């Protein structure tokens, strides 16, 4: 009996049971009833739409292709990455939905396996390595950043596994294919720089290094050649970068962002996952300081490594906080578009390594098991799924009741911890925690009925949204004049500003949301306390965009709007320009 328990205990802390648990906790239900939840913030409200429309216009090397669905004509080049990137190819072959699911599933499993190997090499403690790797793998990062995180883990693992001045051809090959996987604008550029410096440290200036440099240049350009073409040769840039280089009035916001970066990371890849690691790591830091100050204890080798990594992370976090708070505007300083805060992508591994070192020091298997179980609550999509009774509705009684009770209790653990954290640090929780399915978010059935009710070809109509995400209409193939785009023509932004000029005056200082950031072209900015007063909208300027229809989720009585038809989730109005 004792022998069997030891075998079970030993097997528990191998990487394969955790990989199986990923399948069960996060994806079993997808295979069962095809429910797959995606983030709303940025993801459903932007990238999924871009991917779906880009897939429809998939092509090679046409630098002049225009997508008519967006903004009365948007360059295909603006929907990055290029057709040579792995995700673009995968989406074209498998479809966006299936591609997203498989990349998220397989990517997280591979991240778990490679992270475990890298951490175990450093700590020589398998159970601690698996727990820490689980925190890295299950973190609630964007589906698109799954591959970017994977490339980060691969590059760091190569660094850890390489010996002295030796780097194998296979390791070089791995580095060369990384640009086909990571998103250069989502932190991939920092992985590229790290890998390049690392290879240089191994090879020095010799023939092999020059060959690597040439090949690395090619593999970097191909997946991103459209982005490079637009930024270098066309120089299209939606951002204006207004304001001063140094903004001392933002100092308080800088302090807030340091706390937020440590507790939640960046919302693209919620690095310290956030709440658990934040509390554990800082508790251990205070413990070390306490021993040092009151007991004059010398730091061990692992403790010194912990402190070095911790303070390295804080350098990254300070850069993040400076940029995000605008205490120092790097965009204004360099007069170009920079996202230095995305250097925090390295936190994804470094926080995991800190946790691994702590657990190796404590070396308590019961604690490791507890934290391993908690790590499964880090996936917001999984928690949303497990906490939703409809997920298990197709199971036969009493299995459905058991599953519902289990799922809701697992969800409750995460919910409780989140609320405790929020009570200790109010307003520091991430805002990127809301999920939906494609059908639920995009109102597919309603928009299919709308397209049937339109008497002319769909290309003859132009839609604008009032109190609903404008990308919902765009996803269904409607031609929209508003939306969420990181790259588009500056001239278009200026013209659209005339439509909402009074609304921006109403917003006052908050108008920077449009004037400086500019990625969201909307009539009203709900998250920035919009007025939703139609008198603030210049309908005559809307006419210049050939806008024909108005989408709202509520009934509206306004002089320029005539009811077209009511649907289950929204109402369509025709626009009448009678005094323009």
Secondary structure, DSSP 8 states (H G I E B T S, - for coil): -HHHHHHHHHHHTSHHHHHHHHIIIIIHHHHHH----EEIIIIIIIIHHHHHHHHHT--SS-TT-EETTBTTSEEGGGS-S-TTSHHHHHHHHH-HHHHHHHHHHHHHHHHHHHHHHHHHHHH--HHHHHHHHHHHHHS---SHHHHHHHHHHHHHHHHHH--TT---HHHHHHHHHGGGTS-GGGTHHHHHHHHHHHHHHHH-SSHHHHHHHHHHHHHHHHTTHHHHIIIIII---S----S-SB-GGGHHHHHHHHHHHHHH-BTTB-TTTTHHHHHHHHHHHHHHHHHHHHH-----HHHHHHHHHHHHHHHHHHHHHHHHHTSB-HHHHHTS---GGGGGGGHHHHHHHHHHHHHHHH--HHHHHHHHHHHGGG-HHHHHHHT-GGGGTTS-TTHHHHHHHHHHHHHHHHHHHHHHHHHHSTT-S-S---EE-HHHHHTHHHHHHHHHH--S-GGG--EEESSS-HHHHHHTT--BS-EE-SS--HHHHHHHHHHSHHHHHHHGGGGHIIIII--EE-S--GGGT----GGGS-HHHHHTTT--EEEESS----TTEEEEEE-SS-EEEEE-----
